[in-house]
Amino acid sequence: MIGAPPNRRVTVNPMDARALKIEAARVALGHVRDGARLGIGTGSTAEEFVRLLAEKVAAGMKIIGVPTSERTAALCRELGVPLSTLDETPELDLTIDGADEIDRHLSLIKGGGGALLREKIVAAASRQMIVIADESKMVETLGKFPLPIEVNRFGLKATELAIAAVARELNLSGPLTLRMTNGTPFVTDGGHFILDASFGRIPDPRALSNGLFAVPGVVEHGLFLGLAQAAIIASANGVRTVHA
Ligand code: 5RP
């Protein structure tokens, strides 16, 4: 068995967690070739990767990065990582990104940082996606982490009801919570809202994915299926690579 027992996350001390993220990012950097067109993920783990990448760039490595969020773009600019847009560079060699949950098939839940839409577009435009994470992200079955669902602001209540109906069809249930920040709804880089779906275990992520895409107000969801080829997982025992 890879990773944690069913739907239980390994708890990692926050101090250790940062060191583990840096280790996973360091190993991922070894997969970046000079001249690479690189998708750059969002979140605290991806940011450790950006910091290491910036050191390589300062030392002369030539890459062009396509960021998956305004937040990542700002950090890249601050640290001197050269950027392009997906319109200028629509085909990428590799995307490195974090995840909220990872199962043994490398199905993922992403979007804890609210960047799922751009993250998925960038990953899909890449020949390869490598996930970087600490051991706490590995699960037997996806779903303990609430599934982020990016929705159009129009008709929020109707969309919520339609999502709940899709879930019921699949014997899933649980609250859909509108993500808030500082007392107002969180707005994504694409100008949408996020509903965090606490459905619990998701035994058939593909069926849920298909069902959610049938809801008109759903812009994107955080199930990343068949996109990642490898995950670099750091734990106190070392770093290992899991292949899809
Ligand atoms: C952002 C994401 C992140 O990759 C995910 O939330 C993991 O973040 P972190 O590395 O901070 O745990 O999907 O939308």
Residues whose N, C-alpha, C, O or C-beta is under 5 A from the ligand:
A	BS01	5RP	T42 G43 S44 T45 A46 D97 G98 A99 D100 K110 G111 G112 G113 G114 A115 L116
